[in-house]
Amino acid sequence: MHSLLGDHVLQRLQQETSGTLHQRVFRCLRYAIVEGILAPMARLPASRDLARELHVSRNTILSAYEQLQAEGYVDAKTGHGTWVVPHLPDAFLKVAQEKANTVHPSSTEKKMLSRRGASLVGYAAASPYQWGAFVPGAPDVTEFPHPIFSRIQAKLNKEPQIEQLIYSSAGGCPELRSALADHLRVARSVHCDAHQIIITEGVHQAVDLVCRTLTDIGDDVWIEDPGYWGVRNNLRMNGVQMRPLPIDQHGVVLDQLPKGSPKLIFVTPSHQYPLGSHLSLERRKQLIAIAREHKSWIIEDDYDSEFRFSGLPYPSLQGLEEDSPVIYMGTFSKTIYPALRIGYIVVPKALYSPLRVAAAELYRGGHLLIQRALAEFIREGHYEAHIRRMRLLYGKRRKFLINLISRYLGEDFLHEYDDQSGLHIILKLPSHCDDVAIASSALLYGVKTRPLSQYYLFSHARAQRGLLLGFACVNEKDMMMAFGMLLQCLREFGIEKLN
Ligand SMILES: Cc1ncc(COP(=O)(O)O)c(C=O)c1O
């Protein structure tokens, strides 16, 4: 059983990323004291008990307690335990400053926010960990050919054109839209020309744009469940009603639809996020027919389809039928690097003009010089070459991770929906497991994963348990070490290979 303090420390540790383990535990406990979670004169749990709850050594807790005592937050007497002092020391001020940089606002800060602002912050899911074993979906940003891209940028930046230095109302850099149209027609079978493409700051902004322009508050939007939290949070902010659609091995299940008509239907047909299935041809046709019947727009989030490790890449849903009611979204976050913040939407011709105007009104487009460099990078063939090279590299890393799982845990831990694509796999856990506690505990070992159950719209018994393991940004040596730590952590939760 977890105590309130144990739960608090496990959660808080996800935000305390720097320093040694005992320093991180110390800061979590200090936070609990300063925030009043541990009241003045409250007794701290016995070091042995807290160590057991947090799955760390007793020495880690003892060191954290010692530091709390040295800084005057707690007092201790041999044989009588450790308790919070009645009056906090001056160092409190230091903590208050640190708090300004943390993700979750205090209750006082929350009072300053609007209801939707507080809701957004309350549901915040973006992790402070974006690099290392096993951050899901992170590409290996060190492998990008930075010298080539810099050379292109340097050449273009020397004599920029005026249009590249002023606000854009054209839906992004024309050369990039044109290079993308050519690329998407060939690589993803998308029906499009440059006058259907709007450049955005990633899928996140694209989702915001379509929601603001195509839905009203209270409209129904159907989403995959489990699905991407980034889309969910965006939809929540736009005030729509999210209706979940379940997932099976053929993708989104369409035989028991929610009541009413959705304005938008969000899907990840090439590689369902996060479970990994591919939407079957039969269901693709069914989905388009449903959207036509309800006069809805399907939003195809094609976030990582470039990475398919066996067989040919699947063509897009958008390209399946002429004039399909599909808005296609893509991103360079996985193929180049996330901080580039460049993505795109391909819209049916009738929507291009209003959405382009809306994008200019809402976001005042910019970053045109880097978009121009990206166009050149694609035109010169470097983009395709980089994707091909990364496909090989990630394919090897993926295989390595799958072998580790099969060998040290067993085939039962591999998810049956896996379709050999994307930048993460799911380590399937028995249904009784608390995957949130396991992920928090893994973090104490320096292993960054995300619990599968948190990708569901509501917490319910049907939610599958597992851990998302990203493999793309980790070399085999680091993967091996991190996997060893993960095994140790799983063992503490009673999970190990049966034989
Ligand atoms: C399903 C899904 N869509 C989109 C994105 C990327 O969005 P962006 O282009 O805003 O980086 C991610 C990132 O992990 C994702 O998992």
The ligand as an SDF file (V2000), in Angstrom:
LIG
                    3D

 16 16  0  0  0  0  0  0  0  0999 V2000
    0.0570   10.8590  -32.3180 C   0  0  0  0  0  0  0  0  0  0  0  0
    0.9730   12.0380  -32.4140 C   0  0  0  0  0  0  0  0  0  0  0  0
    0.6800   13.0340  -33.2490 N   0  0  0  0  0  0  0  0  0  0  0  0
    1.5100   14.0920  -33.3950 C   0  0  0  0  0  0  0  0  0  0  0  0
    2.6710   14.1900  -32.6800 C   0  0  0  0  0  0  0  0  0  0  0  0
    3.6570   15.2980  -32.9150 C   0  0  0  0  0  0  0  0  0  0  0  0
    3.1450   16.5190  -32.9040 O   0  0  0  0  0  0  0  0  0  0  0  0
    4.0320   17.7770  -33.3450 P   0  0  0  0  0  0  0  0  0  0  0  0
    4.0990   17.8030  -34.8280 O   0  0  0  0  0  0  0  0  0  0  0  0
    3.2300   18.9140  -32.7940 O   0  0  0  0  0  0  0  0  0  0  0  0
    5.3920   17.6430  -32.7380 O   0  0  0  0  0  0  0  0  0  0  0  0
    2.9950   13.2100  -31.7710 C   0  0  0  0  0  0  0  0  0  0  0  0
    4.2110   13.3360  -30.9430 C   0  0  0  0  0  0  0  0  0  0  0  0
    4.6030   12.5130  -30.1810 O   0  0  0  0  0  0  0  0  0  0  0  0
    2.1440   12.0980  -31.6600 C   0  0  0  0  0  0  0  0  0  0  0  0
    2.4560   11.0970  -30.8310 O   0  0  0  0  0  0  0  0  0  0  0  0
  1  2  1  0
  2  3  1  0
  2 15  2  0
  3  4  2  0
  4  5  1  0
  5  6  1  0
  5 12  2  0
  6  7  1  0
  7  8  1  0
  8  9  2  0
  8 10  1  0
  8 11  1  0
 12 13  1  0
 12 15  1  0
 13 14  2  0
 15 16  1  0
M  END
$$$$
